[in-house]
Amino acid sequence: MADALSDDAAPQRPEAPDLPPIAAKAEDLDALRGAVVDAAGVSAGLWLSYLLVLFYLLVAVGGVTHRDLFLSNPIALPFLTVELPLKGFFSLGPALFLIVHAYVLMHFVLLSSKVAAFDAQLRVQIGDPEIRARLRRQLPINIFVQFLAGPIEVRRGPIGFLLRLIAWISLMVGPIALLAFFELQFLPYHEAWISSWQRLAVVIDLVLLWVLFPAVLDGAWAARPWRRIGWGTVGVMVGLSLASVVLVFAIATFRGEWLDVKLSWFPLRALLVAGEVDTVARQPKSLWSNRLVLPGFDVTNHARFDSAADIETVPDSASLRGRNLEGAVLIGAALRRIDCTGASLQGANLMHADLRGAMLKDAQLQGANLRGANLKYADLTGTQLQGANLSSADLGDAQLQGANFTHADVSGASFAASNLDETQLLDAIGRKEQ
């Protein structure tokens, strides 16, 4: 009977297998603290490298001048004997920085998760607030570690605000400002696809920030990434997002592109990118410019020649074939034998410019100001000059076959020995001198 009872008894549940010794460290404060220390050590070097990349690109972009954009000069990278093509630098630079920024954000998300695990166990296992504070003071001096799990006097008050301010500027404001700076510096070049990519890069970086930055401030990313972000950080992110989108899409546009046509009325444009030109200081009155401003520019650099005869031996001074130079300000510029075949120069200011021997075949010069310009021996075959101001211009010996002067002002212009075959002078204002 006893055997039967024993057989009928409920079977015993097998004991759980013994866990490996390392499992005991899952909630071990010392092990968790060691993980935070190791991660903080790695982040320090990464943090410095990230800041160096940010400032390096900032210096490289800031060194680009309107002369470089006009001539498409390669970009000489600071401290390196390396030159990159202008368009290649302004298209690949934002992509490179996006990769670096995403990597840094992901690293600090992982660091934050380690800090959050340590902080949670510290609260559970240590009930004495004073002991917890002492343990927190032993954590590495890392701004992210400190404002996430440092002592109360560090996480709150002025020091805590300063730590968050550093995080805001370096991880949010700085990257967006650099990407917007790429667009603002390159804007006068008028390359639509590169400007569009630079705007897209700003949007991509904003998405990265909204997805990852809350997790940097709170290691429990998968659960509630916004619980510790605070209204101050939310306000900074919202303000930064709105300001950057308005800047790159509504303000930083150039003449002729779709956004400029639709949003030319937008306020702040004159202050930031579309200001008038100060002819005394020879620079735009706005902070940046959406057109090239190079009054008095000397494309051949006459100072390096001994005589006028030496200048005559120089081949084409620069090639701007097919370039978009709408609205460019080149007052009094020395542009002898420049090649602007098929270029768009609508509304450009070339008053008193030296364009002797220039190649302007099939160029678009509608509404351009060529008053007093020297166009002797220039090739204006098929050039569109509707509404252009050519008063007092010298077009002696110029090639003008098929050029369109409709509504152009040619009062006082000289056409001596010019080839006017098939030239349209319909409704031209003024007179032409033979």
C-alpha positions as CSV (number, residue, x, y, z in Angstrom):
1,M,0.0,0.0,0.0
2,A,2.8,2.3,0.8
3,D,4.4,1.6,-2.5
4,A,1.0,2.3,-4.2
5,L,0.6,5.5,-2.4
6,S,4.1,6.5,-3.3
7,D,3.4,5.7,-6.9
8,D,0.2,7.7,-6.9
9,A,1.9,10.8,-5.4
10,A,2.4,13.9,-7.6
11,P,5.7,13.8,-9.3
12,Q,8.3,16.2,-8.0
13,R,9.2,19.2,-10.3
14,P,12.8,19.0,-11.4
15,E,15.0,21.5,-9.9
16,A,16.2,24.4,-12.1
17,P,19.7,23.9,-13.4
18,D,22.3,25.8,-11.6
19,L,23.1,29.2,-13.3
20,P,26.7,29.9,-14.2
21,P,28.6,32.1,-11.8
22,I,28.5,35.1,-14.1
23,A,24.7,35.3,-13.7
24,A,25.2,36.5,-10.2
25,K,26.8,39.7,-11.7
26,A,23.6,40.6,-13.6
27,E,22.5,42.6,-10.6
28,D,25.9,43.1,-9.0
29,L,26.5,46.8,-8.3
30,D,30.2,46.6,-8.6
31,A,30.0,44.8,-12.0
32,L,27.4,47.3,-13.2
33,R,29.6,50.2,-12.0
34,G,32.6,48.6,-13.8
35,A,30.6,48.5,-17.1
36,V,29.7,52.2,-16.7
37,V,33.4,53.1,-16.1
38,D,34.5,51.1,-19.1
39,A,31.9,52.6,-21.4
40,A,32.6,56.1,-20.1
41,G,36.3,55.6,-20.9
42,V,35.5,54.7,-24.5
43,S,33.0,57.6,-24.9
44,A,35.6,60.2,-23.8
45,G,37.8,59.4,-26.8
46,L,34.8,59.2,-29.2
47,W,33.5,62.5,-27.8
48,L,36.7,64.3,-28.6
49,S,37.0,62.7,-32.0
50,Y,33.4,63.8,-32.8
51,L,34.0,67.4,-31.8
52,L,37.2,67.5,-33.9
53,V,35.3,66.2,-37.0
54,L,32.5,68.8,-36.4
55,F,35.0,71.7,-36.0
56,Y,37.2,70.5,-38.8
57,L,34.3,70.5,-41.3
58,L,33.1,73.8,-39.9
59,V,36.5,75.4,-40.7
60,A,36.7,73.7,-44.1
61,V,33.2,74.9,-45.1
62,G,33.8,78.4,-43.7
63,G,37.0,78.8,-45.7
64,V,35.1,78.6,-49.0
65,T,34.8,82.0,-50.7
66,H,32.7,83.3,-53.6
67,R,35.9,83.3,-55.7
68,D,36.2,79.5,-55.0
69,L,32.6,79.0,-56.0
70,F,32.9,81.1,-59.2
71,L,36.0,79.2,-60.4
72,S,34.9,75.8,-58.9
73,N,38.3,75.7,-57.1
74,P,39.0,72.4,-55.3
75,I,38.7,72.5,-51.5
76,A,42.1,72.3,-49.7
77,L,41.4,70.5,-46.4
78,P,43.0,72.2,-43.4
79,F,46.1,70.4,-42.0
80,L,46.0,67.9,-44.8
81,T,47.7,68.0,-48.2
82,V,44.5,66.8,-49.8
83,E,42.3,68.7,-52.2
84,L,38.7,67.6,-53.0
85,P,36.5,68.7,-55.9
86,L,34.2,71.5,-54.9
87,K,31.0,69.8,-55.7
88,G,32.2,66.5,-54.3
89,F,33.1,68.1,-51.0
90,F,29.7,69.8,-50.6
91,S,27.8,66.7,-51.6
92,L,29.8,64.0,-49.7
93,G,30.6,66.2,-46.6
94,P,27.0,66.2,-45.2
95,A,26.8,62.4,-45.8
96,L,30.1,61.8,-43.9
97,F,28.9,63.9,-41.0
98,L,25.5,62.2,-40.9
99,I,27.3,58.8,-40.5
100,V,29.5,60.2,-37.7
101,H,26.7,61.8,-35.9
102,A,24.5,58.7,-36.0
103,Y,27.3,56.6,-34.7
104,V,28.0,59.0,-31.8
105,L,24.3,59.1,-30.9
106,M,24.0,55.3,-30.9
107,H,27.1,55.0,-28.7
108,F,25.6,57.4,-26.1
109,V,22.3,55.5,-26.2
110,L,24.2,52.3,-25.2
111,L,26.2,54.3,-22.6
112,S,22.9,55.6,-21.2
113,S,21.4,52.1,-21.0
114,K,24.4,51.0,-18.8
115,V,24.1,54.0,-16.6
116,A,20.3,53.4,-16.3
117,A,20.9,49.8,-15.2
118,F,23.4,50.9,-12.6
119,D,21.1,53.7,-11.3
120,A,18.1,51.3,-11.0
121,Q,20.0,48.7,-9.0
122,L,21.6,51.4,-6.8
123,R,18.1,52.6,-5.8
124,V,16.9,49.1,-5.1
125,Q,19.9,47.8,-3.2
126,I,21.0,50.8,-1.3
127,G,18.3,52.4,0.9
128,D,20.5,55.0,2.6
129,P,20.5,58.2,0.4
130,E,23.8,59.4,1.8
131,I,25.5,56.1,0.8
132,R,23.9,56.3,-2.7
133,A,25.3,59.9,-3.1
134,R,28.8,58.7,-2.1
135,L,28.7,55.9,-4.7
136,R,27.4,58.3,-7.3
137,R,30.3,60.7,-6.7
138,Q,32.7,57.8,-7.5
139,L,31.3,57.6,-11.1
140,P,33.5,58.8,-14.0
141,I,33.6,62.6,-14.7
142,N,31.6,62.3,-17.9
143,I,28.9,64.8,-18.6
144,F,26.4,62.1,-19.7
145,V,27.1,59.8,-16.8
146,Q,27.0,62.7,-14.4
147,F,23.6,64.2,-15.4
148,L,22.1,60.8,-15.7
149,A,23.3,59.2,-12.5
150,G,25.5,61.7,-10.7
151,P,24.7,63.0,-7.2
152,I,21.6,65.2,-6.8
153,E,23.6,68.4,-6.6
154,V,25.1,67.7,-10.1
155,R,21.9,66.5,-11.8
156,R,19.9,69.5,-10.7
157,G,20.5,73.2,-10.4
158,P,23.0,75.3,-12.4
159,I,25.5,72.5,-12.9
160,G,22.8,70.2,-14.2
161,F,21.6,72.9,-16.6
162,L,25.1,73.5,-17.8
163,L,25.7,69.8,-18.5
164,R,22.4,69.6,-20.4
165,L,23.4,72.7,-22.3
166,I,26.6,71.1,-23.4
167,A,24.7,68.1,-24.6
168,W,22.1,70.3,-26.4
169,I,24.8,72.3,-28.2
170,S,27.1,69.5,-29.2
171,L,24.6,66.8,-30.1
172,M,21.6,68.8,-31.4
173,V,22.3,72.5,-32.3
174,G,25.9,72.0,-33.5
175,P,25.2,69.2,-36.0
176,I,22.1,70.9,-37.5
177,A,24.0,74.2,-37.7
178,L,26.9,72.6,-39.6
179,L,24.6,70.9,-42.1
180,A,22.7,74.2,-42.7
181,F,26.1,76.0,-43.0
182,F,27.0,73.6,-45.8
183,E,23.9,74.8,-47.7
184,L,24.3,78.5,-47.0
185,Q,28.0,78.5,-48.1
186,F,27.2,76.6,-51.3
187,L,24.0,78.4,-52.1
188,P,25.6,81.0,-54.6
189,Y,26.8,78.2,-56.8
190,H,23.2,77.5,-57.8
191,E,23.4,73.7,-58.2
192,A,19.9,72.5,-57.6
193,W,20.5,68.8,-56.8
194,I,23.3,69.5,-54.3
195,S,21.2,72.1,-52.5
196,S,18.3,69.7,-52.4
197,W,20.5,67.0,-50.9
198,Q,21.8,69.4,-48.3
199,R,18.3,70.2,-47.3
200,L,17.4,66.5,-47.1
201,A,20.5,65.9,-44.9
202,V,19.1,68.4,-42.4
203,V,15.8,66.6,-42.3
204,I,17.6,63.2,-41.9
205,D,19.6,64.5,-39.0
206,L,16.4,65.9,-37.3
207,V,14.8,62.5,-37.6
208,L,17.9,60.9,-36.0
209,L,17.7,63.4,-33.1
210,W,14.0,62.8,-32.5
211,V,14.5,59.1,-32.5
212,L,17.8,58.8,-30.6
213,F,18.3,61.8,-28.4
214,P,15.5,60.9,-25.9
215,A,17.2,57.6,-25.5
216,V,20.5,59.3,-24.7
217,L,18.8,61.1,-21.8
218,D,17.0,57.9,-20.7
219,G,18.6,54.4,-21.0
220,A,15.1,52.7,-21.0
221,W,14.7,53.5,-24.7
222,A,12.4,50.6,-25.6
223,A,10.0,51.3,-22.7
224,R,9.5,55.1,-22.3
225,P,12.2,57.1,-24.0
226,W,10.5,60.4,-23.2
227,R,10.0,60.0,-19.5
228,R,13.1,61.9,-18.4
229,I,13.6,64.2,-21.3
230,G,11.9,67.2,-19.7
231,W,10.0,70.1,-21.2
232,G,13.2,72.2,-21.6
233,T,14.7,69.7,-24.0
234,V,11.4,69.2,-25.8
235,G,11.2,73.0,-26.3
236,V,14.8,73.1,-27.7
237,M,14.1,70.3,-30.1
238,V,10.9,71.7,-31.4
239,G,12.4,75.2,-31.8
240,L,15.5,73.8,-33.5
241,S,13.4,71.7,-35.9
242,L,11.1,74.5,-36.9
243,A,13.9,77.1,-37.3
244,S,16.1,74.7,-39.4
245,V,13.3,73.6,-41.7
246,V,12.2,77.2,-42.3
247,L,15.9,78.3,-42.9
248,V,16.8,75.6,-45.4
249,F,13.5,75.3,-47.3
250,A,12.0,78.8,-47.2
251,I,14.9,81.2,-46.7
252,A,18.0,79.7,-48.2
253,T,16.9,79.5,-51.8
254,F,18.4,80.9,-55.0
255,R,16.9,82.6,-58.0
256,G,15.2,80.4,-60.5
257,E,14.6,77.3,-58.3
258,W,11.0,76.2,-57.5
259,L,11.2,77.0,-53.8
260,D,12.4,80.5,-54.6
261,V,9.6,81.2,-57.0
262,K,7.0,80.0,-54.4
263,L,8.5,81.5,-51.3
264,S,10.3,84.7,-52.5
265,W,7.9,86.7,-50.2
266,F,9.2,85.0,-47.0
267,P,10.4,87.4,-44.3
268,L,14.1,87.4,-43.1
269,R,15.3,86.5,-46.6
270,A,16.8,90.0,-47.1
271,L,18.5,89.8,-43.7
272,L,20.0,86.3,-44.2
273,V,20.6,85.6,-47.9
274,A,19.1,88.2,-50.3
275,G,20.5,91.5,-49.1
276,E,21.6,94.3,-51.4
277,V,25.3,94.6,-52.3
278,D,27.5,97.2,-50.5
279,T,29.6,98.4,-53.4
280,V,32.0,100.1,-51.0
281,A,32.7,97.0,-48.8
282,R,32.2,94.8,-51.9
283,Q,30.1,92.3,-50.1
284,P,26.4,91.6,-49.6
285,K,24.6,93.3,-46.7
286,S,23.0,90.1,-45.7
287,L,24.8,87.5,-43.5
288,W,25.1,85.1,-46.5
289,S,24.2,85.5,-50.1
290,N,22.2,83.4,-52.6
291,R,24.2,84.8,-55.5
292,L,27.8,85.3,-56.4
293,V,29.1,88.8,-55.3
294,L,32.5,89.6,-56.8
295,P,32.7,93.3,-57.8
296,G,36.1,94.1,-59.2
297,F,37.0,90.5,-59.5
298,D,40.1,89.8,-61.7
299,V,39.8,86.3,-63.2
300,T,43.2,86.4,-64.8
301,N,45.0,88.1,-61.9
302,H,46.8,90.8,-63.9
303,A,49.3,91.4,-61.1
304,R,51.2,88.3,-62.1
305,F,51.8,89.6,-65.7
306,D,54.6,92.0,-66.7
307,S,52.8,93.6,-69.6
308,A,49.5,93.6,-71.6
309,A,51.3,91.5,-74.3
310,D,51.7,88.7,-71.8
311,I,48.0,88.8,-70.9
312,E,47.2,88.4,-74.6
313,T,49.0,85.1,-74.7
314,V,46.8,83.6,-72.0
315,P,44.2,81.1,-73.3
316,D,40.6,81.1,-72.0
317,S,40.8,82.6,-68.4
318,A,38.1,80.4,-66.9
319,S,35.4,78.0,-68.1
320,L,31.9,78.5,-66.8
321,R,30.1,76.7,-69.6
322,G,26.5,76.0,-68.8
323,R,26.8,77.4,-65.3
324,N,23.9,79.0,-63.5
325,L,25.0,82.5,-62.5
326,E,21.7,84.3,-62.3
327,G,21.9,87.6,-60.4
328,A,25.7,87.5,-60.0
329,V,27.2,90.8,-59.1
330,L,30.4,91.3,-61.2
331,I,30.6,95.1,-61.4
332,G,33.9,96.2,-62.9
333,A,35.1,92.6,-63.0
334,A,38.1,91.7,-65.3
335,L,36.7,88.7,-67.2
336,R,38.7,88.8,-70.5
337,R,38.3,85.7,-72.6
338,I,36.1,84.0,-70.1
339,D,34.0,81.1,-71.5
340,C,30.4,81.4,-70.5
341,T,28.9,79.5,-73.4
342,G,25.3,78.5,-72.6
343,A,25.6,80.0,-69.1
344,S,22.6,81.5,-67.4
345,L,23.3,85.1,-66.5
346,Q,19.8,86.5,-66.2
347,G,19.7,89.7,-64.1
348,A,23.5,89.6,-63.6
349,N,25.2,92.9,-62.9
350,L,28.2,93.2,-65.3
351,M,28.3,97.0,-65.4
352,H,31.7,98.3,-66.6
353,A,33.0,94.7,-66.7
354,D,35.9,93.8,-69.0
355,L,34.5,91.1,-71.3
356,R,36.8,91.5,-74.2
357,G,37.0,88.3,-76.2
358,A,34.5,86.6,-73.9
359,M,32.7,83.5,-75.1
360,L,29.0,84.3,-74.5
361,K,27.5,82.1,-77.2
362,D,23.9,81.0,-76.5
363,A,24.2,82.6,-73.1
364,Q,21.1,83.8,-71.2
365,L,21.5,87.5,-70.4
366,Q,17.9,88.6,-70.1
367,G,17.7,91.6,-67.9
368,A,21.4,91.8,-67.3
369,N,23.1,95.1,-66.6
370,L,26.0,95.5,-69.1
371,R,26.1,99.3,-69.0
372,G,29.5,100.5,-70.0
373,A,30.8,96.9,-70.4
374,N,33.7,96.3,-72.8
375,L,32.5,93.5,-75.1
376,K,35.0,94.0,-78.0
377,Y,35.7,90.8,-79.9
378,A,33.2,88.9,-77.7
379,D,31.2,86.1,-79.2
380,L,27.5,86.8,-78.6
381,T,26.2,84.5,-81.2
382,G,22.7,83.4,-80.3
383,T,22.8,85.2,-77.0
384,Q,19.5,86.2,-75.4
385,L,19.7,89.9,-74.4
386,Q,16.0,90.7,-74.0
387,G,15.6,93.6,-71.6
388,A,19.3,93.9,-71.0
389,N,21.0,97.3,-70.4
390,L,23.8,97.8,-72.9
391,S,23.9,101.6,-72.8
392,S,27.4,102.9,-73.5
393,A,28.7,99.3,-73.9
394,D,31.5,98.7,-76.5
395,L,30.5,95.9,-78.9
396,G,33.2,96.6,-81.5
397,D,34.1,93.6,-83.6
398,A,31.7,91.4,-81.6
399,Q,30.0,88.4,-83.1
400,L,26.3,89.1,-82.8
401,Q,24.7,86.7,-85.3
402,G,21.3,85.6,-84.0
403,A,21.6,87.6,-80.8
404,N,18.2,88.9,-79.5
405,F,18.1,92.5,-78.4
406,T,14.4,92.8,-77.9
407,H,13.6,95.7,-75.5
408,A,17.3,96.0,-74.7
409,D,18.7,99.5,-74.0
410,V,21.5,100.1,-76.5
411,S,21.7,103.9,-76.2
412,G,25.2,105.0,-76.7
413,A,26.5,101.5,-77.4
414,S,29.2,101.1,-80.0
415,F,28.7,98.4,-82.7
416,A,31.6,99.4,-84.9
417,A,32.6,96.6,-87.3
418,S,30.4,94.2,-85.4
419,N,28.8,91.3,-87.3
420,L,25.0,92.0,-87.1
421,D,23.8,89.5,-89.5
422,E,20.3,88.2,-88.5
423,T,20.6,90.1,-85.2
424,Q,17.2,90.9,-83.7
425,L,17.0,94.6,-82.6
426,L,13.3,94.6,-82.4
427,D,12.0,97.3,-80.1
428,A,15.5,98.1,-78.9
429,I,15.7,101.4,-77.1
430,G,18.3,103.9,-78.2
431,R,20.5,103.8,-81.3
432,K,23.2,101.6,-82.7
433,E,26.3,103.2,-84.1
434,Q,27.9,101.7,-87.3
